[in-house]
Amino acid sequence: MQKEILESKLNINRRAFFSKMSIGIGSLALGSLLIPDLWKGNDDDMAALLPGLSHFAPKAKRIIYLFQSGAPSQLETFDYKPKLREMFGQELPASIRQGQRLTGMTSGQTAFPIAPSYINFKQYGQNGTWISDFFPHIGKIADDICVIRTLNTEAINHDPAITFFQTGNQQSGRPSMGAWMSYGLGSENENLPAFMVLTSRGKGNSQGLYAHLWGSGFLDSVHQGVMLRGGKNPVLYLKDPEGMSQAERRQMLDQIAALNQNSYEQMGDPETLARIQQYEMAYRMQTSVPELMDLKDESDSTVKLYGPDCLVPGTYAANCLLARRLAERGVRFVQLYHQGWDQHGNLPNEMGGQAKDVDQASAALITDLKQRGLLEDTLVIWGGEFGRTVFCQGEFKADNYGRDHHPRCFSIWMAGGGIKPGITYGETDDFSYNVVKDPVHIHDFQATIMNLMGIDHEKLIFKHQGRRYRLTDVSGKIVPGIMA
């Protein structure tokens, strides 16, 4: 191995040497001529470019994002519209629809009959938050959550809409929100990644999930999300190969790290350092992950709180419990994706099953965090990528209808970590079709989340291919009305 390290150090030829030197010196000289102040710098630039430091005191230290992939209908969750029952089957007024862009699934429809929700709602908490009967457990935590009814987006199809939520852009290739948090704030636990991902599948129609949703984009790959799988091997290839001892693996990693360090000193590729860090993290995770996944120390009362499914690896309830355990261990960003919310047909039956899968465990997570003193600095988010239309997709039947994608307004809820509890924010029209008060765009949502984490969304930037990038792109306003 020492021979390989020596050869690696000498592995540079005359042409490579002079090409690197000429480019480097020439670039410095040209830069100083074109921009005399290039090397002066200022405090704002330093604040913008230094990773690992918050810009101001944070209200939240970590995030648990319960992403409901497929888009739950706001009309059956948190946006109560009782007047619609008087308009059963009537045509949605053109003045309301305003020629809105439609998906290919309803673009050929000649009629748009109003389909009121058959689900009843109740008021919960001190402020009387309206929550549908699909979510009785979430109703019990109404005083801890903030329901936002006026999220809106430009995306109308699933993949660009989810990508927009997670990366700030409808096209893949940008860093995900968790990757930005890892880059900007780092981790509080050296034995677990700063960004971890959990997935589960419900009973309804599922949309695909893609790795770019938790990818690092142009940031170092050390910031990408690490997925925990259900079953015996939560992280693939983490165990030592057969026949190799722990000491032998440690020796092998040390020698590989030496080779990679030499490569970095020659080439300057930051991905080489990221590779070293990932090898080391994988080694430490050999101990930390089995301990994380071992639930024997969870009390009977905790299992009862989340429900019996929390003991079944890969279920939504199990992932919610794991999310709490990850939060306890200082993981900065926990992303949970639950598939099955794409109800284009048979919504009354499908959505009831989906809601039952997530209702108890979602509420249990808030209660559990609160009991352990973690909710005050843990930001929890629950919601999908867009909403659902008030009009029926396809043939309309009173007991069997579906809803198409609707980007103009939809509902999510947030809790903990500096969020004002027990309130409902924003208003939509009588058809839950347009925002009439306090709109919250995706970039506003992202800017507010970053603010709660102590980050100025306009300062956490990364220069790539000549342009400065940030999660909120070139827009985004903080929403003070939802902040405590």
Steps between C-alpha positions, in 0.01 A plus 500: 500500500790740573624442146157593359497822705846596371399430140184705552711796617716480188208454262517836323669567165672810356204601282251478790731700726547792260135504392384525862757765588429716195125489550527577871744791475331641189158493668632685804667767289200551273261513796704768676507714184131474421376531860744704715303427820485127431722400793380755755188317614243626749304382800183431299687267264651313792162464667354372177771247424599350835318167548435350839399827667149639550443865415304572819356317800277216374159410636534143370802271507363225280219417256274197457317527168205258463451527125168356380596407144218512247318809637225458764182688413458814708122458469519176699764611749520859631307740271135471604250621239146421627322721239612265225242241604231736375670496158524124462561411133470859373748633246797685647460865393742607228571814703651278767699274271631794297630280223748330732752265346379140520685170498467260210257297709228769504594722206245316284211541744210716382334516841644572845238390757556605860572203726448603865682297759274245664736492800383692805724745685526591867654791685790423731710692748459837662476680166258254339723372219291312239636151437330220310376179659776318313746638758361472855846456656640808328190681629617425853826688442328802339639732767856398404479547123468784253283417197593696187222494238657718233810323373529547125734389224552527125551125458199291397651151458646279770872475429563872430274593793681279753835605357397866540413445865818313577755691291347840415492421128268289286789337314728250670865573564481755783589413861210382713384690807663247731828530309491879538444458874790256525724738302393808695481362854681167510409219739467473876595130496830383354375140482195565282454705181347847531228405248309171510208370293220254581235373258169316541213400276130530577189334361427751221638568154873575529722733304867418460773644720837592355842542657532857376238595762762444770807556284780749555494647148814705448590495873751243622340155502560472877188719538258268318234315698577149624201268474403265781320192371260275686620147577825339615733728300386861551808629312638288217866390504552625854611168647855368475552250218511137605843401625607855585546611860430846635873563542571398141226731375644787703845440349355484148311829547812672633697398192222603262476834679873556448465434127200729475682775692789480256258520210339809651836673551578448132163564337313716751169325433275558807313179423813314606468644850128418494590140418734482801226640725244253367727201563556619856131565558413152371751352745346687795148412386581132541446560871256789506240363254435165674460689828260743332284222355482300824166594658528286814546810715167649385231475767162332459335840533705632207406203283136553593529869411625430147295184450609137447626571147792691650663163566470398133807628309421712195155617610411866541458454876842333529657783301339764721645330806840478330472869411469580869798280582705674230398840635613393848838409354554839338427421135442838338240410236274192493297459182213250503315426175165320517359393164140436399312835497429516125120464505378574146214257554332317786616775735252437786615142544870536424562815697338359813754218504788735433394733780470211745859400420642839598256664744598333828875490438519863382323619815707263713821651369393848613387371840817295547731788410306730731521257792875472457557876475607474137207667324602854588816472286384238247306626198246244373335541157209294358373541143520413130608662174173669394127480561194353327227648284152570634356366177479131428741328266317281251154362568336646809335271754394608845681217679792450262685798363857611439684829491772626265814696591450854626799734554319825585427423866553209735548428870788383716572519872812580700588470868777576749829675424377859516160447334199676651281217638125459485428728204371481145677724251363626167162483331378351173178575311174306551619238251851448642619598155673838543679677784316804633724589797862440605646290216809293577711410198742206508798736519335689788454168679867411444625845606300474824634153578856620451435803720375275780825304469705819539579540131452805280373340179664773291842435652528121494632474146729282291676610185472248217589546133530875541170556677410532869225258599275478804202288605251781436655587162433874450185545709342407832365707789486401866144444632500665844133418562578133568804564721479511879 
